[in-house]
Amino acid sequence: MRVDAMRAALKKRLEAALERNKTRAEIWSCLAQMYVDAYAFGFQADPNDIDRALDAARRGVEFDRTQQTGVVT
């Protein structure tokens, strides 16, 4: 499986998990990190990825301020 296909599958699974439970801070932070990586490394080159990363990280921190991944992202 190609890297972009794996990233798309993971993103889809994270989004599906958030549909089931939007308060899971660790899922928000994982999604934020995916957007940061996409922006930083040019995966799928969407200029809105950095804004999406910030939004996802903020949501994660809103639900759990001690969740380190969200705070660092």
N, C-alpha and C positions, 0 to 999 in steps of 0.2 A: 504494500500500500504506500502511496506517495505521501510525502510530508503534508502537502496542502490538503489532501483528502483526510489524513488523520486529524489535522487541526480542525477541519470543518466538522468531522464527526464528534470530536471532543466538545467543540463549541455548541453543537446541537444538543448533546447530552447535558451539558451544564445549563443551557437555557430550558430544557425540559425539566430538569431538577428544580429550577427556580419557579417554574409554573406550578409545581406541586407544593413548594414551600418557599415563599419569597423572603423569609426571615433568616435563611441560612447564610450567615456572614462569610463562612469559608468558601461557599460556592461563589458569592459575589466577588470575593477577592481573587479566586482562580480565574474568573471571567475577566476581571480587571487586568490581571497579569497577561492573559492572552491578548487583550487589546494593546497593552503596552508593548509586548513583543512584536505584534503585527506592525505597529507604528515604528518602533525602533529598528527592526530588521527588514522592513519593507515587505513583509508577507501580505499579500492581497492589497497592498498599497491603497488603503482607504484613508483620506485625510481626516475623517471623523473618528478614527480609532482612538486618538488621544482623548477626545471629549467623552467617548464611551467608557474609556478606562477610568477617567476621573469620576464619572457618574457611578460606575459599578463599585469603585473603591469607597466612595462616600456612602453608598447604600450599605455596604458591608460593615463599615465603621458605625453607622447608625444602629445597626442591630447588635453589634458586639465590639465595643471600644477596646477590648483586650485582645482581639484577633489580630495578631501581629502581621500577617500577610497583607491584610487590607490597609493597615496603617503604613506599612513600608511602601506599598504600591503607589 
